[in-house]
């Protein structure tokens, strides 16, 4: 496939894909936050231009036109449903090729509880004792804060950004219970945090290997903590792995 490529997403695989493709030609990388842009800009690759900011469908379509893009890779997080829907719609409206970067799902050990939505996960937590590590992102906080009795047990682990911390404060989480760190996290750090705050329930999304899911599950197993996993939304159409995309787009 030929033509200028756009890569949407600040995931680890998305950054790797953008860097590899920029070594052979021009690539426009779209990320939602300034923090995501900084991670990409650490390597000053001549072929890579980075654009930061949250875009709606029409804004995406206009930006892709300005960049002169012909191929779009959706490398957003597996749970970023709205972003993916907007990217697909923008590509369809502009007549651009759309490719989706897949992230493998994690086999869940026996005993894990699963939920289709954050609200279902919060309801499950209401029946589980102990402090709760909410490692599912700041956007899911409202569902847990609406569930009676959870707020005083909740320890959100969020990105160290003003936006994430502000979301925690709006939800009523005191500073002493906000764990603001950039992941993914090692097994040792997961264990240390869970022991420090006596966390006995882990709520997480399946971020796969790149998102540190294996280390989270192992820490919970060792500490005999309950695990609640919010399932991924279904992926419409076929998705490609990182090696498949690199081969298809001409990377090495």
C-alpha positions as CSV (number, residue, x, y, z in Angstrom):
1,X,0.0,0.0,0.0
2,X,1.3,3.5,-0.9
3,X,0.4,7.0,0.2
4,X,0.9,9.2,3.2
5,X,-0.2,7.4,6.4
6,X,-2.0,8.7,9.5
7,X,-1.8,6.9,12.8
8,X,-4.4,7.6,15.4
9,X,-3.7,6.8,19.1
10,X,-1.2,7.3,21.9
11,X,-0.9,3.6,22.7
12,X,2.5,2.0,23.0
13,X,1.9,0.0,19.8
14,X,0.6,3.0,18.0
15,X,3.8,5.0,18.9
16,X,6.0,2.1,17.8
17,X,4.1,1.8,14.5
18,X,4.3,5.6,13.8
19,X,8.0,5.6,14.5
20,X,8.8,2.6,12.3
21,X,6.7,3.9,9.4
22,X,8.2,7.4,9.7
23,X,11.6,5.8,8.9
24,X,10.5,5.2,5.4
25,X,8.1,8.0,4.6
26,X,5.9,10.8,5.9
27,X,3.5,9.9,8.8
28,X,1.0,12.1,10.6
29,X,0.4,10.9,14.2
30,X,-2.8,12.0,15.9
31,X,-2.9,11.8,19.7
32,X,-5.5,13.1,22.1
33,X,-3.2,14.7,24.7
34,X,-0.1,16.8,24.9
35,X,1.5,14.1,27.1
36,X,1.0,11.6,24.3
37,X,2.6,14.0,21.8
38,X,5.7,14.4,24.1
39,X,6.2,10.6,24.1
40,X,6.3,10.6,20.3
41,X,8.4,13.7,19.9
42,X,11.3,12.3,22.0
43,X,12.7,10.9,18.8
44,X,13.1,13.7,16.2
45,X,12.2,11.7,13.1
46,X,12.1,13.8,9.9
47,X,9.1,12.0,8.5
48,X,7.0,12.2,11.6
49,X,4.6,15.0,12.3
50,X,2.6,14.9,15.6
51,X,-0.8,16.5,16.1
52,X,-2.3,16.7,19.6
53,X,-5.9,17.3,20.5
54,X,-9.2,15.6,20.8
55,X,-11.1,15.7,17.5
56,X,-14.7,15.0,16.4
57,X,-15.5,13.2,13.2
58,X,-15.7,16.4,11.1
59,X,-12.5,17.7,12.6
60,X,-10.8,14.4,11.8
61,X,-12.0,14.5,8.2
62,X,-10.7,18.1,7.8
63,X,-7.4,17.3,9.4
64,X,-6.8,14.2,7.3
65,X,-7.5,16.4,4.2
66,X,-5.0,19.0,5.3
67,X,-2.4,16.4,5.9
68,X,-2.9,14.8,2.5
69,X,-3.4,11.3,4.0
70,X,-4.6,8.3,2.0
71,X,-4.2,5.5,4.5
72,X,-5.4,5.7,8.2
73,X,-4.4,3.3,11.0
74,X,-6.7,3.3,14.0
75,X,-4.3,2.4,16.9
76,X,-6.5,3.9,19.7
77,X,-7.0,2.0,22.9
78,X,-9.3,-1.1,22.6
79,X,-11.9,0.7,24.8
80,X,-11.9,4.0,22.9
81,X,-15.1,3.1,21.2
82,X,-16.2,6.7,20.3
83,X,-12.8,7.6,18.9
84,X,-12.8,4.5,16.7
85,X,-16.3,5.2,15.5
86,X,-15.3,8.7,14.5
87,X,-12.2,7.6,12.7
88,X,-14.1,5.0,10.7
89,X,-16.8,7.6,9.8
90,X,-14.2,10.2,8.8
91,X,-12.4,7.7,6.6
92,X,-15.7,6.6,4.9
93,X,-16.7,10.2,4.3
94,X,-13.2,11.1,2.8
95,X,-12.8,7.8,0.9
96,X,-9.7,6.8,2.8
97,X,-8.3,3.3,3.5
98,X,-9.0,2.3,7.1
99,X,-6.9,-0.2,9.1
100,X,-7.3,-1.3,12.7
101,X,-4.4,-2.2,14.9
102,X,-5.4,-5.2,17.1
103,X,-4.3,-5.8,20.7
104,X,-4.5,-9.4,21.9
105,X,-7.0,-10.1,24.6
106,X,-5.6,-11.6,27.9
107,X,-6.7,-15.0,29.0
108,X,-8.4,-14.5,32.4
109,X,-7.7,-16.8,35.3
110,X,-10.5,-18.7,37.0
111,X,-12.4,-16.7,39.5
112,X,-12.3,-13.3,37.7
113,X,-15.5,-11.5,37.6
114,X,-16.4,-9.8,34.3
115,X,-18.7,-6.9,33.5
116,X,-19.9,-5.4,30.2
117,X,-20.0,-1.9,31.5
118,X,-18.4,0.3,34.3
119,X,-21.9,0.4,35.9
120,X,-22.0,-3.4,36.1
121,X,-18.4,-3.5,37.5
122,X,-19.4,-1.0,40.2
123,X,-22.4,-3.1,41.2
124,X,-20.1,-6.2,41.5
125,X,-17.7,-4.2,43.7
126,X,-20.6,-3.3,46.0
127,X,-20.7,-7.0,47.1
128,X,-16.9,-7.3,47.6
129,X,-15.1,-6.4,50.8
130,X,-12.0,-4.2,51.1
131,X,-10.4,-1.2,49.4
132,X,-10.7,-1.0,45.6
133,X,-7.9,-0.2,43.1
134,X,-9.7,1.3,40.1
135,X,-7.2,0.8,37.3
136,X,-9.7,1.5,34.5
137,X,-9.2,5.2,33.8
138,X,-10.5,8.4,35.1
139,X,-13.4,8.4,32.7
140,X,-15.0,5.5,34.5
141,X,-15.0,7.2,37.9
142,X,-18.6,8.5,37.8
143,X,-20.1,4.9,37.6
144,X,-18.2,3.9,40.8
145,X,-19.0,7.1,42.7
146,X,-22.7,6.7,42.0
147,X,-22.7,3.2,43.6
148,X,-23.5,3.6,47.3
149,X,-20.7,2.8,49.6
150,X,-17.9,2.7,47.1
151,X,-16.4,6.2,47.2
152,X,-14.8,5.8,50.6
153,X,-13.1,2.5,49.5
154,X,-12.0,3.8,46.1
155,X,-8.3,4.3,45.1
156,X,-8.3,5.5,41.4
157,X,-5.0,4.9,39.6
158,X,-4.9,7.5,36.8
159,X,-2.5,9.3,34.5
160,X,-0.6,12.1,36.2
161,X,-2.3,14.8,34.2
162,X,-4.3,17.8,35.3
163,X,-7.4,16.4,33.5
164,X,-7.3,13.1,35.3
165,X,-6.6,14.6,38.8
166,X,-9.4,17.1,38.2
167,X,-11.8,14.3,37.4
168,X,-10.9,12.6,40.6
169,X,-11.5,15.7,42.6
170,X,-14.8,16.4,40.9
171,X,-15.9,12.9,41.9
172,X,-15.0,13.6,45.5
173,X,-11.9,11.5,45.8
174,X,-9.5,13.0,48.4
175,X,-5.9,13.6,47.3
176,X,-4.6,11.0,49.7
177,X,-6.4,8.3,47.7
178,X,-5.4,9.4,44.1
179,X,-2.6,7.3,42.7
180,X,-1.3,9.3,39.8
181,X,1.3,7.5,37.8
182,X,2.2,6.7,34.2
183,X,2.0,3.0,33.4
184,X,2.4,0.3,32.5
185,X,3.5,-1.0,35.9
186,X,5.8,-3.8,36.9
187,X,4.6,-6.7,39.1
188,X,6.7,-5.3,41.9
189,X,5.1,-1.9,41.7
190,X,1.6,-3.4,41.5
191,X,2.3,-5.4,44.6
192,X,3.8,-2.5,46.5
193,X,0.9,-0.2,45.8
194,X,-1.7,-2.9,46.7
195,X,0.0,-3.7,49.9
196,X,0.6,0.0,50.8
197,X,-3.1,0.9,50.5
198,X,-4.4,-2.5,51.6
199,X,-6.2,-2.9,48.2
200,X,-8.3,-6.1,48.1
201,X,-10.3,-5.5,44.9
202,X,-8.8,-4.8,41.4
203,X,-11.0,-3.3,38.8
204,X,-9.4,-3.1,35.4
205,X,-9.9,-3.1,31.6
206,X,-8.1,-5.7,29.5
207,X,-5.3,-3.6,28.2
208,X,-3.4,-6.6,27.1
209,X,0.3,-7.3,27.5
210,X,1.2,-3.7,26.4
211,X,-1.1,-2.3,29.1
212,X,0.4,-4.3,31.9
213,X,-2.6,-6.7,32.3
214,X,-0.4,-9.7,33.1
215,X,1.4,-7.9,35.9
216,X,-1.9,-6.6,37.4
217,X,-3.5,-10.1,37.4
218,X,-0.4,-11.7,39.0
219,X,-0.3,-9.1,41.7
220,X,-3.9,-9.7,42.5
221,X,-3.4,-13.5,42.6
222,X,-0.5,-13.2,45.0
223,X,-2.4,-11.0,47.4
224,X,-5.6,-13.0,46.9
225,X,-7.5,-9.9,45.8
226,X,-10.7,-10.1,43.9
227,X,-10.6,-9.1,40.2
228,X,-13.3,-7.4,38.2
229,X,-12.6,-7.0,34.5
230,X,-14.6,-4.7,32.3
231,X,-14.9,-6.4,28.9
232,X,-13.8,-4.8,25.7
233,X,-16.4,-3.5,23.3
234,X,-16.7,-5.7,20.1
235,X,-14.4,-4.7,17.2
236,X,-16.3,-4.3,13.9
237,X,-14.4,-5.8,11.0
238,X,-11.0,-7.3,10.9
239,X,-8.0,-6.0,12.8
240,X,-4.3,-6.6,12.1
241,X,-1.5,-7.2,14.5
242,X,1.5,-4.9,14.7
243,X,3.8,-7.2,12.6
244,X,1.0,-7.6,10.0
245,X,0.6,-3.9,9.7
246,X,4.3,-3.2,9.4
247,X,4.5,-5.8,6.6
248,X,1.4,-4.5,4.9
249,X,2.5,-0.9,5.0
250,X,6.1,-1.5,4.1
251,X,7.8,-1.3,7.5
252,X,10.6,-3.6,8.6
